[in-house]
Amino acid sequence: MTMTDPIADMLTRIRNACHAGQRRVDMPVSKLKAEIARLLRDHHYIQDYKILDDGRHGLLRVYLKYHGERPVIRELRRVSRPGLRRYVGVREIPRVKNGLGMAILSTPRGVMSDREARRQRVGGELLALIW
């Protein structure tokens, strides 16, 4: 089976692991996934991530974060997908849960959060929403 949307797969794995109450989740690694994991860590949605060498392509291991018994990540939603890309200008970047959540954008200056993109006045592909 070939995967057409590795980002959606990453978000689904994280979502499923959160619902199952697992402490960590593994997935195939890519530069984009590592950047998304870095953003999630820097904004305190996950504890940490590591890139592991499995002798093949490598694995991205994400350590999930919980507040009491509940996962910190309430919802992860893929916005832009291979069949329908969603690009936003700097004025159209959505505010997620009135600023409590975060939008993840892929911009010409790299992968960044909605706040960072607004600060740098740059739009891009709206990859995902998280809260």
C-alpha positions as CSV (number, residue, x, y, z in Angstrom):
1,M,0.0,0.0,0.0
2,T,1.4,3.4,-0.9
3,M,0.8,6.3,1.3
4,T,-0.6,9.4,-0.5
5,D,-0.6,11.8,2.5
6,P,2.1,11.2,5.0
7,I,1.2,14.3,7.0
8,A,-2.4,13.0,7.5
9,D,-0.9,9.7,8.5
10,M,1.3,11.4,11.1
11,L,-1.6,13.3,12.6
12,T,-3.8,10.2,12.7
13,R,-1.1,8.2,14.5
14,I,-0.7,10.9,17.1
15,R,-4.5,11.3,17.5
16,N,-5.0,7.5,17.9
17,A,-2.1,7.2,20.4
18,C,-3.6,10.0,22.4
19,H,-7.0,8.4,22.5
20,A,-5.3,5.1,23.5
21,G,-3.4,6.8,26.3
22,Q,0.0,5.8,25.0
23,R,3.1,7.6,26.0
24,R,4.8,7.6,22.6
25,V,4.1,6.9,19.0
26,D,6.5,5.9,16.1
27,M,6.2,6.8,12.4
28,P,8.4,7.0,9.3
29,V,10.5,10.1,9.4
30,S,10.7,13.0,6.9
31,K,12.0,16.5,7.2
32,L,8.5,18.0,7.1
33,K,7.3,15.6,9.9
34,A,10.3,16.5,12.0
35,E,9.6,20.2,11.6
36,I,5.9,19.6,12.6
37,A,7.1,17.7,15.6
38,R,9.5,20.5,16.5
39,L,6.6,23.0,16.4
40,L,4.4,20.7,18.5
41,R,7.2,20.5,21.1
42,D,8.0,24.2,21.1
43,H,4.3,25.0,21.7
44,H,4.0,22.4,24.5
45,Y,1.6,20.0,22.7
46,I,4.1,17.1,23.0
47,Q,6.9,16.4,25.5
48,D,9.6,15.7,22.9
49,Y,10.5,13.9,19.7
50,K,13.5,11.9,18.6
51,I,14.7,10.7,15.2
52,L,15.8,7.1,15.5
53,D,17.9,5.1,13.0
54,D,16.1,1.8,12.3
55,G,18.6,0.8,9.6
56,R,16.2,1.7,6.8
57,H,14.7,5.2,6.4
58,G,14.6,6.1,10.0
59,L,11.8,6.6,12.6
60,L,10.3,9.6,14.2
61,R,9.3,8.9,17.8
62,V,6.9,11.4,19.3
63,Y,6.5,11.5,23.1
64,L,3.0,12.5,24.0
65,K,2.0,14.9,26.8
66,Y,-0.8,14.5,29.2
67,H,-2.4,16.8,31.7
68,G,-3.6,14.6,34.5
69,E,-5.3,11.7,32.6
70,R,-6.3,13.8,29.5
71,P,-4.0,14.2,26.5
72,V,-2.9,17.8,25.9
73,I,-3.8,17.5,22.2
74,R,-7.6,17.7,22.1
75,E,-7.9,17.8,18.3
76,L,-5.6,17.5,15.3
77,R,-7.1,18.3,11.9
78,R,-5.5,18.1,8.5
79,V,-6.6,21.1,6.4
80,S,-4.6,21.1,3.1
81,R,-4.4,17.7,1.5
82,P,-2.9,16.3,-1.8
83,G,-6.3,16.4,-3.5
84,L,-7.2,19.9,-2.3
85,R,-4.4,22.2,-1.2
86,R,-5.3,25.2,1.0
87,Y,-3.1,28.2,0.7
88,V,-3.7,31.3,2.8
89,G,-2.4,34.8,2.7
90,V,-1.1,36.4,5.9
91,R,-4.6,38.1,6.4
92,E,-6.5,34.8,6.0
93,I,-4.5,32.8,8.6
94,P,-7.2,31.4,10.9
95,R,-7.2,32.0,14.6
96,V,-7.6,28.6,16.2
97,K,-9.9,28.6,19.3
98,N,-9.4,32.3,19.7
99,G,-5.6,31.9,19.9
100,L,-5.7,28.9,22.3
101,G,-4.9,26.5,19.4
102,M,-2.4,26.7,16.7
103,A,-2.4,26.5,12.9
104,I,0.7,24.9,11.3
105,L,1.7,26.5,8.0
106,S,4.3,25.6,5.4
107,T,5.7,28.9,4.2
108,P,8.6,29.9,1.9
109,R,10.5,30.6,5.1
110,G,9.9,27.1,6.5
111,V,7.3,25.4,8.7
112,M,5.9,27.7,11.3
113,S,3.0,28.4,13.6
114,D,0.2,30.9,12.8
115,R,1.6,33.5,15.3
116,E,5.1,33.2,13.8
117,A,3.7,33.5,10.2
118,R,1.7,36.6,11.2
119,R,4.7,38.2,12.8
120,Q,6.9,37.6,9.7
121,R,4.0,38.7,7.5
122,V,4.1,35.5,5.4
123,G,1.3,33.2,4.2
124,G,1.6,29.6,2.9
125,E,0.0,26.2,2.8
126,L,-2.3,25.6,5.8
127,L,-1.2,22.1,6.8
128,A,-3.1,21.5,10.0
129,L,-5.0,22.9,13.0
130,I,-4.3,21.8,16.6
131,W,-5.8,22.5,20.0
